[in-house]
Amino acid sequence: MATKAGGTGRFTQDEKRRDSDHVSFLKHRGFRWLWIALALSGAAIAGYLMIDQQPRPNGGTWYGYTLGTIGVLLILWLSLLGVRKRRINPGAWSLKAWTSAHVYLGLSLIVIGTLHTGFQIGWNVHTLAYVLMLLVIATGIYGVVVYTTLPASLSANRKEMTRAQMLEALTAIDRQLESAAQPLGREEADLVIAALEQDVFYGGALARLTNSYPGCATRKALHHMPQGAAEERVNALLEKRHEQLAQIRGQLRIRALLEVWLFVHIPLTIALIAALAAHVISVFYYW
């Protein structure tokens, strides 16, 4: 009986772990970090409203210094997410927990940072740090949106095929197309050859992001290929090739949308930390 109970206990624990694995990082532990972030933001707002002094609290007051210290520590801690991703830890500070905290505490910086400024904006390093912080948060919001919506599109577009399988399917079509194009005239054969020789991954980053390939040789071949009986099989294979390219390019676009924000978010974060250092040094230098 004890063994069954122990076995049941272990099964329940494993079952709970599996259930938690399928919960989004945004919903981790019943939105624990959302409530913590809301409490932190609420406390900052309440503290600001309860202070009865003129002029109102700003970055140069004791309350401003308090919020500034909290904000700097949060930013430095949040910037360590990349380091955390390289470690494996399934416990309380799992990657999912850390990411959830990263998102919600990062959003709370909008309140903390704004109250720290005391709504005083100017052309100086202090405002630069504030603006960079807002830009980092904005790019982070984009990252959250794409990582919670695009993976489903990625899976649907893949149709249970790996990238290697997609390329293999294209290669198989190309072999058939090369054989079917043998009886064609010179002009039509050149259209097929141009399509077969064009690099699948041509176009660069902009083409991938927009999924726009105006120089696609396969589409050009389809457009200019005669519709006679002799070209019927070639046209059918060109159509299949065009569809396969569309699937591959769809994967490239979704992956580009998933990754491109990091090329903005990370440099902005580095710039923010540099601006924060200048901000803190200037504050203590002129104190």
C-alpha positions as CSV (number, residue, x, y, z in Angstrom):
1,M,0.0,0.0,0.0
2,A,2.8,2.4,0.9
3,T,4.6,1.6,-2.4
4,K,1.4,2.4,-4.3
5,A,1.0,5.6,-2.4
6,G,4.7,6.5,-3.1
7,G,4.3,5.6,-6.7
8,T,1.1,7.6,-7.0
9,G,2.9,10.6,-5.4
10,R,5.8,10.3,-7.9
11,F,3.4,10.1,-10.8
12,T,1.4,13.1,-9.6
13,Q,4.7,15.1,-9.3
14,D,5.8,14.1,-12.8
15,E,2.4,14.8,-14.2
16,K,2.5,18.3,-12.6
17,R,5.9,18.9,-14.1
18,R,4.7,17.9,-17.6
19,D,1.7,20.2,-17.2
20,S,3.9,23.1,-16.3
21,D,6.1,22.4,-19.3
22,H,3.1,23.2,-21.5
23,V,2.3,26.5,-19.8
24,S,3.4,29.7,-21.5
25,F,6.1,31.6,-19.8
26,L,3.6,34.5,-19.6
27,K,1.3,32.3,-17.4
28,H,4.1,30.8,-15.3
29,R,3.0,29.9,-11.8
30,G,-0.4,31.6,-12.3
31,F,1.1,34.9,-13.5
32,R,3.3,35.1,-10.4
33,W,5.6,37.7,-11.9
34,L,2.8,39.8,-13.4
35,W,1.4,40.2,-9.9
36,I,4.9,41.0,-8.5
37,A,5.4,43.6,-11.2
38,L,2.0,45.1,-10.6
39,A,2.7,45.3,-6.9
40,L,6.1,46.9,-7.5
41,S,4.6,49.4,-9.9
42,G,1.6,50.1,-7.5
43,A,4.0,50.7,-4.6
44,A,6.1,53.1,-6.7
45,I,3.0,55.1,-7.8
46,A,1.5,55.1,-4.2
47,G,4.9,56.3,-2.8
48,Y,5.0,59.1,-5.4
49,L,1.5,60.2,-4.6
50,M,1.9,60.1,-0.9
51,I,4.9,62.4,-0.8
52,D,3.7,65.9,-0.1
53,Q,6.4,68.2,-1.2
54,Q,6.9,70.9,-3.8
55,P,8.4,70.6,-6.3
56,R,7.2,67.1,-6.8
57,P,9.8,64.3,-6.4
58,N,12.3,63.9,-9.3
59,G,15.6,62.1,-9.9
60,G,17.4,64.4,-7.6
61,T,15.3,63.7,-4.5
62,W,15.6,60.8,-2.0
63,Y,12.6,59.2,-3.7
64,G,14.1,59.6,-7.1
65,Y,17.4,58.1,-5.9
66,T,15.4,55.1,-4.5
67,L,13.6,54.5,-7.7
68,G,16.7,55.0,-9.7
69,T,18.6,52.4,-7.7
70,I,15.8,49.9,-8.1
71,G,15.6,50.7,-11.8
72,V,19.4,50.3,-12.4
73,L,19.5,47.0,-10.4
74,L,16.5,45.7,-12.4
75,I,18.1,46.6,-15.7
76,L,21.4,44.9,-14.9
77,W,19.6,41.8,-13.7
78,L,17.3,41.7,-16.7
79,S,20.3,41.9,-19.0
80,L,21.6,38.6,-17.6
81,L,18.8,36.6,-19.4
82,G,21.2,35.7,-22.2
83,V,23.7,34.3,-19.6
84,R,20.9,32.4,-18.0
85,K,19.9,30.7,-21.3
86,R,23.3,29.0,-21.4
87,R,22.6,27.2,-18.1
88,I,20.3,24.2,-17.4
89,N,18.2,24.5,-14.3
90,P,14.7,23.0,-13.9
91,G,14.2,24.4,-10.4
92,A,12.4,27.5,-9.1
93,W,14.7,29.7,-11.3
94,S,14.1,27.7,-14.5
95,L,14.5,29.5,-17.8
96,K,10.7,29.8,-18.0
97,A,10.6,31.5,-14.6
98,W,13.5,33.8,-15.5
99,T,11.9,34.7,-18.8
100,S,8.5,35.4,-17.1
101,A,10.2,37.7,-14.6
102,H,12.2,39.3,-17.4
103,V,9.1,40.3,-19.3
104,Y,6.9,41.6,-16.4
105,L,9.6,43.3,-14.4
106,G,10.9,44.8,-17.6
107,L,7.4,46.3,-18.2
108,S,7.4,47.6,-14.6
109,L,10.4,49.7,-15.5
110,I,8.1,52.0,-17.5
111,V,6.5,53.1,-14.3
112,I,9.7,53.1,-12.2
113,G,11.7,54.9,-14.8
114,T,9.1,57.5,-15.5
115,L,8.5,58.3,-11.9
116,H,12.3,58.5,-11.4
117,T,12.5,61.3,-14.0
118,G,9.8,63.2,-12.2
119,F,8.4,63.9,-15.7
120,Q,11.4,66.2,-16.4
121,I,12.6,65.6,-19.9
122,G,15.5,67.5,-21.5
123,W,18.4,67.2,-24.0
124,N,20.8,65.4,-21.7
125,V,22.3,62.0,-20.9
126,H,19.6,61.3,-18.3
127,T,16.8,61.6,-20.9
128,L,18.9,59.6,-23.3
129,A,19.0,56.7,-20.8
130,Y,15.3,57.0,-20.3
131,V,14.5,57.0,-24.0
132,L,16.9,54.0,-24.6
133,M,15.1,52.1,-21.8
134,L,11.7,52.7,-23.5
135,L,13.2,51.5,-26.8
136,V,14.6,48.4,-25.2
137,I,11.2,47.7,-23.7
138,A,9.4,48.3,-27.0
139,T,11.6,45.9,-28.8
140,G,11.2,43.4,-26.0
141,I,7.4,43.7,-26.4
142,Y,7.8,42.9,-30.1
143,G,9.9,39.9,-29.1
144,V,7.2,38.6,-26.8
145,V,4.5,39.0,-29.4
146,V,6.4,37.1,-32.2
147,Y,7.6,34.3,-29.8
148,T,4.0,33.7,-28.7
149,T,2.4,33.9,-32.1
150,L,4.8,32.9,-34.9
151,P,5.9,29.4,-33.7
152,A,2.4,28.1,-34.5
153,S,2.7,29.7,-38.0
154,L,6.2,28.1,-38.4
155,S,4.8,24.7,-37.5
156,A,1.8,25.1,-39.8
157,N,4.0,26.2,-42.8
158,R,6.4,23.3,-42.2
159,K,3.7,20.7,-42.7
160,E,5.6,18.1,-40.6
161,M,8.7,18.6,-42.8
162,T,12.1,19.5,-41.6
163,R,14.2,22.1,-43.5
164,A,16.4,19.3,-45.0
165,Q,13.2,17.5,-46.2
166,M,12.0,20.7,-47.9
167,L,15.3,21.1,-49.7
168,E,15.2,17.4,-50.7
169,A,11.7,17.8,-52.1
170,L,12.9,20.8,-54.1
171,T,15.9,18.8,-55.4
172,A,13.6,15.9,-56.5
173,I,11.4,18.4,-58.4
174,D,14.5,19.9,-60.0
175,R,15.7,16.6,-61.3
176,Q,12.3,15.9,-62.9
177,L,12.2,19.4,-64.3
178,E,15.7,19.1,-65.9
179,S,14.6,15.9,-67.6
180,A,11.2,17.3,-68.8
181,A,12.9,20.4,-70.2
182,Q,15.1,18.4,-72.6
183,P,12.7,18.6,-75.7
184,L,12.1,22.3,-75.2
185,G,13.3,25.0,-77.6
186,R,16.3,27.1,-76.8
187,E,14.4,30.1,-75.4
188,E,12.1,27.9,-73.2
189,A,15.0,25.8,-72.0
190,D,17.0,28.9,-70.9
191,L,14.1,29.9,-68.7
192,V,14.2,26.5,-67.0
193,I,18.0,26.6,-66.7
194,A,17.8,30.0,-65.1
195,A,15.3,28.8,-62.6
196,L,17.3,25.7,-61.7
197,E,20.6,27.7,-61.3
198,Q,19.2,30.4,-59.1
199,D,20.2,30.1,-55.4
200,V,17.3,29.1,-53.3
201,F,18.4,31.5,-50.6
202,Y,19.0,34.5,-52.8
203,G,17.6,37.9,-51.9
204,G,19.2,38.8,-48.6
205,A,17.7,39.8,-45.2
206,L,15.1,42.3,-46.6
207,A,13.7,39.7,-49.0
208,R,13.4,37.2,-46.2
209,L,11.6,39.7,-43.9
210,T,9.2,40.9,-46.6
211,N,8.9,37.6,-48.4
212,S,9.3,39.5,-51.6
213,Y,11.5,38.0,-54.4
214,P,10.9,40.1,-57.5
215,G,13.8,38.5,-59.4
216,C,12.5,34.9,-58.9
217,A,13.5,33.0,-62.0
218,T,11.0,30.2,-61.3
219,R,8.1,32.7,-61.4
220,K,9.5,34.3,-64.5
221,A,9.7,30.9,-66.2
222,L,6.1,30.2,-65.3
223,H,5.0,33.5,-66.7
224,H,6.8,33.2,-70.0
225,M,6.5,29.5,-70.6
226,P,4.1,28.6,-73.5
227,Q,1.0,26.7,-72.5
228,G,1.1,24.2,-75.3
229,A,0.9,20.4,-75.0
230,A,4.6,20.0,-75.3
231,E,5.2,22.3,-72.3
232,E,2.4,20.9,-70.1
233,R,4.6,18.7,-67.9
234,V,7.2,21.5,-67.6
235,N,4.6,24.0,-66.5
236,A,3.2,21.5,-63.9
237,L,6.7,21.0,-62.5
238,L,7.4,24.7,-62.5
239,E,4.2,25.2,-60.5
240,K,5.3,22.5,-58.0
241,R,8.7,24.1,-57.8
242,H,7.1,27.6,-57.2
243,E,5.0,26.1,-54.4
244,Q,8.0,24.4,-52.8
245,L,10.0,27.6,-52.9
246,A,7.0,29.4,-51.3
247,Q,7.1,27.0,-48.4
248,I,10.9,27.3,-47.9
249,R,10.7,31.1,-48.2
250,G,7.8,31.2,-45.8
251,Q,10.0,29.3,-43.2
252,L,12.8,31.8,-43.8
253,R,10.5,34.8,-43.3
254,I,9.0,33.5,-40.0
255,R,12.5,32.7,-38.7
256,A,13.7,36.1,-39.7
257,L,10.8,37.8,-37.9
258,L,11.6,35.7,-34.8
259,E,15.3,36.6,-34.9
260,V,15.6,40.1,-36.3
261,W,14.4,41.9,-33.1
262,L,17.4,40.6,-31.3
263,F,19.7,42.5,-33.7
264,V,18.0,45.6,-32.4
265,H,17.2,44.6,-28.8
266,I,20.6,43.5,-27.7
267,P,22.6,46.5,-29.1
268,L,20.0,48.9,-27.6
269,T,20.5,47.1,-24.2
270,I,24.2,47.6,-24.4
271,A,23.7,51.3,-25.3
272,L,21.3,51.6,-22.4
273,I,23.8,50.2,-19.9
274,A,26.4,52.6,-21.3
275,A,24.0,55.5,-21.0
276,L,23.1,54.4,-17.4
277,A,26.7,54.3,-16.4
278,A,27.1,57.9,-17.8
279,H,23.9,58.9,-16.0
280,V,25.0,57.5,-12.6
281,I,28.5,58.9,-12.9
282,S,27.3,62.4,-13.8
283,V,24.8,62.3,-10.9
284,F,27.4,61.5,-8.3
285,Y,30.0,63.9,-9.9
286,Y,27.7,66.9,-9.6
287,W,26.1,65.8,-6.3
